[in-house]
Amino acid sequence: MTHGKAPAGPRSTLVVTAHAGDFVWRAAGAIALAASRGEKVTIVCLTFGERGESAKAWREGKQVEEIKVIRRAEAERAAAALGAEVRFFDAGDYPLVPPPS
């Protein structure tokens, strides 16, 4: 419960995506707007999208670990351009498997 006299803390936004590329084409505008308003924006990518979103890299003969490196770099550049930070869970792609509890 908040009261009218309580100081407001800094606003933040959390964006959770399945694949590293999802936030770019699904939420980039909202991310950029939040960041431009001074909010701390954190993007969480559950996977790198190394299987489902990386057909070109597979056709070029790249291996899964190399594709993850490529996808991480792409997502980090995109997040930086939007004014956000990005974190990766590397939960596997197709299938996405929750970690053991």
N, CA, C and O atoms as a GROMACS GRO file, in nm:
protein
  404
    1MET      N    1   0.084  -0.117   0.000
    1MET     CA    2   0.000   0.000   0.000
    1MET      C    3   0.088   0.123   0.000
    1MET      O    4   0.183   0.132   0.078
    2THR      N    5   0.058   0.216  -0.085
    2THR     CA    6   0.135   0.341  -0.089
    2THR      C    7   0.048   0.455  -0.042
    2THR      O    8  -0.074   0.451  -0.051
    3HIS      N    9   0.113   0.557   0.007
    3HIS     CA   10   0.045   0.676   0.054
    3HIS      C   11   0.087   0.792  -0.034
    3HIS      O   12   0.197   0.791  -0.090
    4GLY      N   13   0.001   0.892  -0.046
    4GLY     CA   14   0.029   1.007  -0.131
    4GLY      C   15   0.159   1.078  -0.098
    4GLY      O   16   0.215   1.145  -0.184
    5LYS      N   17   0.209   1.066   0.026
    5LYS     CA   18   0.330   1.138   0.066
    5LYS      C   19   0.457   1.054   0.051
    5LYS      O   20   0.567   1.104   0.071
    6ALA      N   21   0.442   0.928   0.016
    6ALA     CA   22   0.560   0.841   0.000
    6ALA      C   23   0.638   0.883  -0.123
    6ALA      O   24   0.578   0.909  -0.228
    7PRO      N   25   0.771   0.891  -0.112
    7PRO     CA   26   0.850   0.928  -0.230
    7PRO      C   27   0.843   0.818  -0.336
    7PRO      O   28   0.850   0.700  -0.304
    8ALA      N   29   0.828   0.860  -0.457
    8ALA     CA   30   0.825   0.764  -0.567
    8ALA      C   31   0.967   0.721  -0.601
    8ALA      O   32   1.056   0.805  -0.614
    9GLY      N   33   0.987   0.592  -0.613
    9GLY     CA   34   1.118   0.542  -0.653
    9GLY      C   35   1.133   0.550  -0.804
    9GLY      O   36   1.037   0.582  -0.874
   10PRO      N   37   1.251   0.520  -0.854
   10PRO     CA   38   1.269   0.521  -0.999
   10PRO      C   39   1.185   0.412  -1.063
   10PRO      O   40   1.174   0.301  -1.009
   11ARG      N   41   1.128   0.442  -1.176
   11ARG     CA   42   1.046   0.344  -1.248
   11ARG      C   43   1.136   0.247  -1.322
   11ARG      O   44   1.248   0.280  -1.362
   12SER      N   45   1.086   0.127  -1.340
   12SER     CA   46   1.161   0.029  -1.417
   12SER      C   47   1.064  -0.054  -1.500
   12SER      O   48   0.945  -0.063  -1.470
   13THR      N   49   1.118  -0.113  -1.605
   13THR     CA   50   1.040  -0.198  -1.694
   13THR      C   51   1.116  -0.327  -1.714
   13THR      O   52   1.237  -0.327  -1.735
   14LEU      N   53   1.045  -0.438  -1.706
   14LEU     CA   54   1.102  -0.569  -1.731
   14LEU      C   55   1.033  -0.629  -1.853
   14LEU      O   56   0.910  -0.638  -1.858
   15VAL      N   57   1.112  -0.668  -1.952
   15VAL     CA   58   1.060  -0.731  -2.073
   15VAL      C   59   1.114  -0.874  -2.077
   15VAL      O   60   1.236  -0.894  -2.074
   16VAL      N   61   1.026  -0.972  -2.084
   16VAL     CA   62   1.066  -1.113  -2.088
   16VAL      C   63   1.030  -1.167  -2.226
   16VAL      O   64   0.916  -1.157  -2.270
   17THR      N   65   1.129  -1.224  -2.295
   17THR     CA   66   1.106  -1.280  -2.428
   17THR      C   67   1.158  -1.423  -2.434
   17THR      O   68   1.247  -1.462  -2.359
   18ALA      N   69   1.100  -1.501  -2.522
   18ALA     CA   70   1.146  -1.639  -2.541
   18ALA      C   71   1.279  -1.642  -2.614
   18ALA      O   72   1.371  -1.714  -2.573
   19HIS      N   73   1.291  -1.564  -2.721
   19HIS     CA   74   1.410  -1.566  -2.806
   19HIS      C   75   1.479  -1.429  -2.802
   19HIS      O   76   1.415  -1.327  -2.776
   20ALA      N   77   1.607  -1.429  -2.829
   20ALA     CA   78   1.685  -1.305  -2.822
   20ALA      C   79   1.637  -1.199  -2.920
   20ALA      O   80   1.654  -1.080  -2.893
   21GLY      N   81   1.579  -1.238  -3.032
   21GLY     CA   82   1.533  -1.138  -3.129
   21GLY      C   83   1.393  -1.087  -3.107
   21GLY      O   84   1.353  -0.988  -3.168
   22ASP      N   85   1.317  -1.152  -3.020
   22ASP     CA   86   1.176  -1.117  -3.004
   22ASP      C   87   1.155  -0.972  -2.959
   22ASP      O   88   1.065  -0.904  -3.010
   23PHE      N   89   1.235  -0.925  -2.866
   23PHE     CA   90   1.211  -0.791  -2.812
   23PHE      C   91   1.230  -0.683  -2.918
   23PHE      O   92   1.171  -0.576  -2.908
   24VAL      N   93   1.313  -0.710  -3.018
   24VAL     CA   94   1.341  -0.610  -3.120
   24VAL      C   95   1.217  -0.582  -3.204
   24VAL      O   96   1.180  -0.466  -3.223
   25TRP      N   97   1.153  -0.685  -3.253
   25TRP     CA   98   1.040  -0.664  -3.343
   25TRP      C   99   0.906  -0.667  -3.274
   25TRP      O  100   0.804  -0.639  -3.338
   26ARG      N  101   0.901  -0.700  -3.145
   26ARG     CA  102   0.773  -0.700  -3.075
   26ARG      C  103   0.758  -0.587  -2.975
   26ARG      O  104   0.646  -0.547  -2.945
   27ALA      N  105   0.867  -0.535  -2.923
   27ALA     CA  106   0.855  -0.438  -2.814
   27ALA      C  107   0.955  -0.324  -2.821
   27ALA      O  108   0.967  -0.247  -2.726
   28ALA      N  109   1.027  -0.310  -2.931
   28ALA     CA  110   1.132  -0.207  -2.939
   28ALA      C  111   1.079  -0.067  -2.913
   28ALA      O  112   1.144   0.011  -2.843
   29GLY      N  113   0.962  -0.034  -2.967
   29GLY     CA  114   0.907   0.100  -2.945
   29GLY      C  115   0.878   0.126  -2.799
   29GLY      O  116   0.911   0.233  -2.748
   30ALA      N  117   0.816   0.031  -2.731
   30ALA     CA  118   0.786   0.047  -2.589
   30ALA      C  119   0.914   0.055  -2.505
   30ALA      O  120   0.921   0.131  -2.409
   31ILE      N  121   1.013  -0.025  -2.542
   31ILE     CA  122   1.141  -0.022  -2.470
   31ILE      C  123   1.208   0.113  -2.487
   31ILE      O  124   1.252   0.173  -2.388
   32ALA      N  125   1.216   0.161  -2.609
   32ALA     CA  126   1.280   0.291  -2.635
   32ALA      C  127   1.205   0.404  -2.564
   32ALA      O  128   1.268   0.495  -2.510
   33LEU      N  129   1.073   0.399  -2.564
   33LEU     CA  130   0.994   0.502  -2.496
   33LEU      C  131   1.021   0.501  -2.346
   33LEU      O  132   1.044   0.606  -2.287
   34ALA      N  133   1.018   0.383  -2.286
   34ALA     CA  134   1.045   0.373  -2.142
   34ALA      C  135   1.185   0.425  -2.109
   34ALA      O  136   1.203   0.500  -2.013
   35ALA      N  137   1.283   0.385  -2.187
   35ALA     CA  138   1.420   0.430  -2.163
   35ALA      C  139   1.431   0.582  -2.180
   35ALA      O  140   1.502   0.648  -2.104
   36SER      N  141   1.361   0.637  -2.280
   36SER     CA  142   1.368   0.782  -2.302
   36SER      C  143   1.304   0.860  -2.188
   36SER      O  144   1.335   0.978  -2.169
   37ARG      N  145   1.218   0.796  -2.112
   37ARG     CA  146   1.154   0.858  -1.995
   37ARG      C  147   1.237   0.840  -1.869
   37ARG      O  148   1.196   0.882  -1.761
   38GLY      N  149   1.354   0.779  -1.883
   38GLY     CA  150   1.443   0.762  -1.770
   38GLY      C  151   1.422   0.633  -1.692
   38GLY      O  152   1.483   0.614  -1.587
   39GLU      N  153   1.338   0.545  -1.742
   39GLU     CA  154   1.318   0.418  -1.673
   39GLU      C  155   1.437   0.325  -1.696
   39GLU      O  156   1.501   0.329  -1.800
   40LYS      N  157   1.464   0.243  -1.596
   40LYS     CA  158   1.564   0.137  -1.612
   40LYS      C  159   1.492   0.021  -1.680
   40LYS      O  160   1.396  -0.034  -1.625
   41VAL      N  161   1.538  -0.015  -1.799
   41VAL     CA  162   1.473  -0.123  -1.874
   41VAL      C  163   1.566  -0.243  -1.878
   41VAL      O  164   1.682  -0.234  -1.919
   42THR      N  165   1.514  -0.356  -1.833
   42THR     CA  166   1.588  -0.481  -1.837
   42THR      C  167   1.512  -0.579  -1.925
   42THR      O  168   1.391  -0.599  -1.909
   43ILE      N  169   1.583  -0.639  -2.018
   43ILE     CA  170   1.526  -0.739  -2.108
   43ILE      C  171   1.582  -0.875  -2.067
   43ILE      O  172   1.704  -0.890  -2.051
   44VAL      N  173   1.495  -0.972  -2.050
   44VAL     CA  174   1.536  -1.108  -2.017
   44VAL      C  175   1.501  -1.197  -2.136
   44VAL      O  176   1.385  -1.206  -2.175
   45CYS      N  177   1.601  -1.262  -2.192
   45CYS     CA  178   1.581  -1.356  -2.302
   45CYS      C  179   1.596  -1.497  -2.247
   45CYS      O  180   1.702  -1.534  -2.197
   46LEU      N  181   1.491  -1.576  -2.257
   46LEU     CA  182   1.498  -1.712  -2.206
   46LEU      C  183   1.591  -1.799  -2.289
   46LEU      O  184   1.656  -1.888  -2.235
   47THR      N  185   1.597  -1.775  -2.420
   47THR     CA  186   1.687  -1.849  -2.508
   47THR      C  187   1.757  -1.751  -2.602
   47THR      O  188   1.719  -1.634  -2.611
   48PHE      N  189   1.855  -1.800  -2.671
   48PHE     CA  190   1.921  -1.719  -2.774
   48PHE      C  191   1.849  -1.727  -2.907
   48PHE      O  192   1.880  -1.652  -2.999
   49GLY      N  193   1.753  -1.818  -2.920
   49GLY     CA  194   1.688  -1.839  -3.049
   49GLY      C  195   1.780  -1.912  -3.145
   49GLY      O  196   1.773  -1.894  -3.267
   50GLU      N  197   1.866  -1.994  -3.087
   50GLU     CA  198   1.970  -2.060  -3.167
   50GLU      C  199   1.916  -2.163  -3.265
   50GLU      O  200   1.986  -2.200  -3.360
   51ARG      N  201   1.797  -2.210  -3.245
   51ARG     CA  202   1.742  -2.309  -3.337
   51ARG      C  203   1.635  -2.249  -3.427
   51ARG      O  204   1.645  -2.256  -3.549
   52GLY      N  205   1.533  -2.190  -3.369
   52GLY     CA  206   1.418  -2.145  -3.445
   52GLY      C  207   1.436  -2.016  -3.522
   52GLY      O  208   1.364  -1.993  -3.619
   53GLU      N  209   1.528  -1.932  -3.482
   53GLU     CA  210   1.544  -1.802  -3.546
   53GLU      C  211   1.680  -1.785  -3.614
   53GLU      O  212   1.721  -1.672  -3.643
   54SER      N  213   1.749  -1.891  -3.640
   54SER     CA  214   1.886  -1.880  -3.689
   54SER      C  215   1.911  -1.965  -3.813
   54SER      O  216   2.019  -2.020  -3.830
   55ALA      N  217   1.812  -1.975  -3.899
   55ALA     CA  218   1.824  -2.060  -4.018
   55ALA      C  219   1.944  -2.022  -4.104
   55ALA      O  220   2.014  -2.110  -4.155
   56LYS      N  221   1.968  -1.894  -4.122
   56LYS     CA  222   2.079  -1.852  -4.206
   56LYS      C  223   2.213  -1.902  -4.151
   56LYS      O  224   2.297  -1.951  -4.226
   57ALA      N  225   2.231  -1.891  -4.021
   57ALA     CA  226   2.356  -1.938  -3.960
   57ALA      C  227   2.372  -2.089  -3.975
   57ALA      O  228   2.483  -2.137  -3.999
   58TRP      N  229   2.263  -2.163  -3.962
   58TRP     CA  230   2.270  -2.308  -3.981
   58TRP      C  231   2.306  -2.341  -4.126
   58TRP      O  232   2.387  -2.430  -4.151
   59ARG      N  233   2.246  -2.268  -4.222
   59ARG     CA  234   2.277  -2.292  -4.363
   59ARG      C  235   2.424  -2.263  -4.393
   59ARG      O  236   2.484  -2.324  -4.481
   60GLU      N  237   2.482  -2.168  -4.319
   60GLU     CA  238   2.624  -2.135  -4.337
   60GLU      C  239   2.716  -2.235  -4.268
   60GLU      O  240   2.838  -2.222  -4.276
   61GLY      N  241   2.659  -2.336  -4.201
   61GLY     CA  242   2.739  -2.440  -4.138
   61GLY      C  243   2.788  -2.409  -3.998
   61GLY      O  244   2.875  -2.478  -3.946
   62LYS      N  245   2.732  -2.306  -3.936
   62LYS     CA  246   2.775  -2.270  -3.801
   62LYS      C  247   2.720  -2.373  -3.701
   62LYS      O  248   2.616  -2.435  -3.726
   63GLN      N  249   2.790  -2.388  -3.590
   63GLN     CA  250   2.750  -2.480  -3.485
   63GLN      C  251   2.676  -2.404  -3.375
   63GLN      O  252   2.682  -2.282  -3.369
   64VAL      N  253   2.605  -2.478  -3.289
   64VAL     CA  254   2.515  -2.417  -3.192
   64VAL      C  255   2.585  -2.315  -3.102
   64VAL      O  256   2.530  -2.207  -3.079
   65GLU      N  257   2.704  -2.345  -3.051
   65GLU     CA  258   2.771  -2.250  -2.961
   65GLU      C  259   2.811  -2.122  -3.034
   65GLU      O  260   2.804  -2.013  -2.977
   66GLU      N  261   2.852  -2.134  -3.158
   66GLU     CA  262   2.886  -2.017  -3.238
   66GLU      C  263   2.762  -1.932  -3.265
   66GLU      O  264   2.768  -1.809  -3.262
   67ILE      N  265   2.651  -1.998  -3.290
   67ILE     CA  266   2.526  -1.927  -3.315
   67ILE      C  267   2.483  -1.851  -3.189
   67ILE      O  268   2.436  -1.738  -3.198
   68LYS      N  269   2.499  -1.912  -3.074
   68LYS     CA  270   2.465  -1.843  -2.949
   68LYS      C  271   2.548  -1.716  -2.932
   68LYS      O  272   2.496  -1.613  -2.888
   69VAL      N  273   2.675  -1.724  -2.966
   69VAL     CA  274   2.762  -1.606  -2.955
   69VAL      C  275   2.713  -1.495  -3.049
   69VAL      O  276   2.708  -1.378  -3.011
   70ILE      N  277   2.677  -1.533  -3.169
   70ILE     CA  278   2.626  -1.436  -3.268
   70ILE      C  279   2.498  -1.373  -3.217
   70ILE      O  280   2.483  -1.251  -3.219
   71ARG      N  281   2.405  -1.456  -3.171
   71ARG     CA  282   2.275  -1.407  -3.124
   71ARG      C  283   2.290  -1.317  -3.001
   71ARG      O  284   2.219  -1.217  -2.989
   72ARG      N  285   2.380  -1.352  -2.910
   72ARG     CA  286   2.403  -1.269  -2.793
   72ARG      C  287   2.452  -1.130  -2.836
   72ARG      O  288   2.402  -1.028  -2.788
   73ALA      N  289   2.549  -1.128  -2.925
   73ALA     CA  290   2.605  -1.000  -2.971
   73ALA      C  291   2.498  -0.915  -3.039
   73ALA      O  292   2.490  -0.794  -3.016
   74GLU      N  293   2.415  -0.977  -3.123
   74GLU     CA  294   2.307  -0.903  -3.190
   74GLU      C  295   2.211  -0.843  -3.087
   74GLU      O  296   2.173  -0.726  -3.097
   75ALA      N  297   2.171  -0.923  -2.988
   75ALA     CA  298   2.077  -0.876  -2.887
   75ALA      C  299   2.137  -0.767  -2.799
   75ALA      O  300   2.069  -0.672  -2.762
   76GLU      N  301   2.266  -0.781  -2.766
   76GLU     CA  302   2.332  -0.678  -2.684
   76GLU      C  303   2.338  -0.545  -2.759
   76GLU      O  304   2.315  -0.439  -2.699
   77ARG      N  305   2.369  -0.549  -2.888
   77ARG     CA  306   2.372  -0.425  -2.968
   77ARG      C  307   2.233  -0.363  -2.978
   77ARG      O  308   2.218  -0.241  -2.965
   78ALA      N  309   2.133  -0.444  -3.000
   78ALA     CA  310   1.995  -0.394  -3.011
   78ALA      C  311   1.950  -0.333  -2.879
   78ALA      O  312   1.891  -0.225  -2.877
   79ALA      N  313   1.976  -0.401  -2.769
   79ALA     CA  314   1.936  -0.349  -2.638
   79ALA      C  315   2.005  -0.216  -2.609
   79ALA      O  316   1.942  -0.122  -2.560
   80ALA      N  317   2.134  -0.209  -2.638
   80ALA     CA  318   2.208  -0.084  -2.616
   80ALA      C  319   2.150   0.030  -2.700
   80ALA      O  320   2.138   0.143  -2.652
   81ALA      N  321   2.114   0.001  -2.824
   81ALA     CA  322   2.056   0.104  -2.911
   81ALA      C  323   1.922   0.154  -2.856
   81ALA      O  324   1.885   0.269  -2.877
   82LEU      N  325   1.850   0.066  -2.786
   82LEU     CA  326   1.721   0.104  -2.728
   82LEU      C  327   1.734   0.166  -2.590
   82LEU      O  328   1.636   0.217  -2.536
   83GLY      N  329   1.854   0.161  -2.531
   83GLY     CA  330   1.875   0.217  -2.398
   83GLY      C  331   1.844   0.120  -2.286
   83GLY      O  332   1.809   0.161  -2.175
   84ALA      N  333   1.856  -0.009  -2.314
   84ALA     CA  334   1.822  -0.112  -2.215
   84ALA      C  335   1.940  -0.203  -2.188
   84ALA      O  336   2.040  -0.202  -2.261
   85GLU      N  337   1.928  -0.282  -2.083
   85GLU     CA  338   2.026  -0.387  -2.057
   85GLU      C  339   1.959  -0.519  -2.087
   85GLU      O  340   1.836  -0.530  -2.077
   86VAL      N  341   2.036  -0.619  -2.123
   86VAL     CA  342   1.979  -0.749  -2.158
   86VAL      C  343   2.052  -0.859  -2.081
   86VAL      O  344   2.173  -0.854  -2.060
   87ARG      N  345   1.974  -0.958  -2.041
   87ARG     CA  346   2.028  -1.075  -1.970
   87ARG      C  347   1.976  -1.201  -2.038
   87ARG      O  348   1.867  -1.201  -2.097
   88PHE      N  349   2.054  -1.305  -2.029
   88PHE     CA  350   2.020  -1.429  -2.100
   88PHE      C  351   2.014  -1.546  -2.001
   88PHE      O  352   2.099  -1.559  -1.913
   89PHE      N  353   1.913  -1.630  -2.018
   89PHE     CA  354   1.899  -1.748  -1.934
   89PHE      C  355   1.954  -1.873  -2.002
   89PHE      O  356   1.984  -1.971  -1.934
   90ASP      N  357   1.968  -1.872  -2.134
   90ASP     CA  358   2.019  -1.986  -2.210
   90ASP      C  359   1.946  -2.116  -2.173
   90ASP      O  360   2.009  -2.216  -2.138
   91ALA      N  361   1.813  -2.111  -2.180
   91ALA     CA  362   1.729  -2.225  -2.140
   91ALA      C  363   1.707  -2.326  -2.252
   91ALA      O  364   1.627  -2.419  -2.237
   92GLY      N  365   1.777  -2.310  -2.363
   92GLY     CA  366   1.760  -2.403  -2.474
   92GLY      C  367   1.646  -2.359  -2.563
   92GLY      O  368   1.550  -2.298  -2.516
   93ASP      N  369   1.657  -2.388  -2.689
   93ASP     CA  370   1.559  -2.343  -2.786
   93ASP      C  371   1.506  -2.463  -2.863
   93ASP      O  372   1.584  -2.539  -2.922
   94TYR      N  373   1.379  -2.480  -2.864
   94TYR     CA  374   1.312  -2.592  -2.932
   94TYR      C  375   1.371  -2.726  -2.890
   94TYR      O  376   1.449  -2.784  -2.965
   95PRO      N  377   1.338  -2.776  -2.775
   95PRO     CA  378   1.235  -2.725  -2.686
   95PRO      C  379   1.293  -2.632  -2.580
   95PRO      O  380   1.412  -2.640  -2.547
   96LEU      N  381   1.209  -2.545  -2.527
   96LEU     CA  382   1.242  -2.461  -2.412
   96LEU      C  383   1.214  -2.546  -2.289
   96LEU      O  384   1.099  -2.586  -2.266
   97VAL      N  385   1.315  -2.574  -2.213
   97VAL     CA  386   1.302  -2.664  -2.099
   97VAL      C  387   1.325  -2.586  -1.972
   97VAL      O  388   1.430  -2.523  -1.956
   98PRO      N  389   1.228  -2.589  -1.878
   98PRO     CA  390   1.249  -2.518  -1.752
   98PRO      C  391   1.360  -2.586  -1.671
   98PRO      O  392   1.378  -2.707  -1.678
   99PRO      N  393   1.434  -2.507  -1.596
   99PRO     CA  394   1.542  -2.567  -1.515
   99PRO      C  395   1.484  -2.657  -1.406
   99PRO      O  396   1.371  -2.636  -1.362
  100PRO      N  397   1.560  -2.756  -1.362
  100PRO     CA  398   1.510  -2.843  -1.256
  100PRO      C  399   1.490  -2.763  -1.127
  100PRO      O  400   1.566  -2.670  -1.098
  101SER      N  401   1.388  -2.799  -1.051
  101SER     CA  402   1.361  -2.725  -0.927
  101SER      C  403   1.424  -2.792  -0.807
  101SER      O  404   1.411  -2.742  -0.696
   0.00000   0.00000   0.00000
